[in-house]
């Protein structure tokens, strides 16, 4: 007998012996059973997230290097990120509508499985390249298949977001998702680094496309395993009702009035600012600096490592001082990061801006995620998330396309400056300007403690030190 079942049985025996009304007894047992199931699902979600991270580590992390291996140019790289950023959020509306007819678990299982299968045609492109078939069209086929892959994952997002919102208690969301992200991120970090070693090995053998094919096949398997854990999730009774529907135009009309709509516009503009440069850090390292895949991924993963170690700290900070305060501090770091890329091309140095960016994104992504839960009702949450992600998708589309276009046109201007540096500076300026304009207009939803920078920084620094020590498994004294 499992521990949860044993506890439930023992409670049932106690209640049977006590003089408690039958109706009340059943209600108590039902609530306890539901609590046990939710706690079990929270543990399963960490396992599911870990295998999803393996897929991202082996697959998504290398989609731009794969595009470069298929001879994609800067504009095509921009289009790859643009279309995979724009179209999937639009399809989230379809995912939200599906919740009116089907269970959330069924939606998740169906589209996560389809997402896993989409890696197969992506792998097939390497065979076509090897056979010199449709070579000039392969980058566009990659854009198509990868966008389709992103669409399938996006359709499942509203159902997943809604389901986890019902499972995880409000008062521990920051802490729980901080822990979940830390564990899943650790697994993803190891898988991404392992993949870099494998790619360099295949590259020395002249079989780089075979290396990508192996990674993407393993990514597909990992996604199927995460689907298996979804199948074991507990789901509360829920059905999306038509009366809670509101259109995207109604959502946009409330941008001046409603707090969540203002936040969504801010996030969209921030993604425009970020994506002007974001897809091209990889291109700069691989093509301009000619880093090996191992060097490239070590620099890239320094951001993930910082993100991983700081996520629990940001989670506690966010629960205590609020989501807005967390976003305010984190956007400062996010805005500084691109500027730091201008000072050196040494891989040892480039780890520094990546770490700063990783710390910033750990706070921003966690605060944004929890702000959505805080500021939306369960009934309207799926639609709010869909519209929020549509605005993000528009931001990603505009930013990525703009960055690719700038990189293509800059050489015509004959400027005495590296074209990538110009893009990085534009991105940094836009990030700062977006934060200054929008953040003062967003209100904290929850009641939180007032943030005192000096006192809080000392506590944050102390907590960060011990979090890093704990993260590496080093024992320390507690005073």
Order of alpha helices (4+ residues) and beta strands (2+ residues): alpha-alpha-alpha-alpha-alpha-alpha-alpha-alpha-alpha-alpha-alpha-alpha-alpha-alpha-alpha-alpha-alpha-alpha
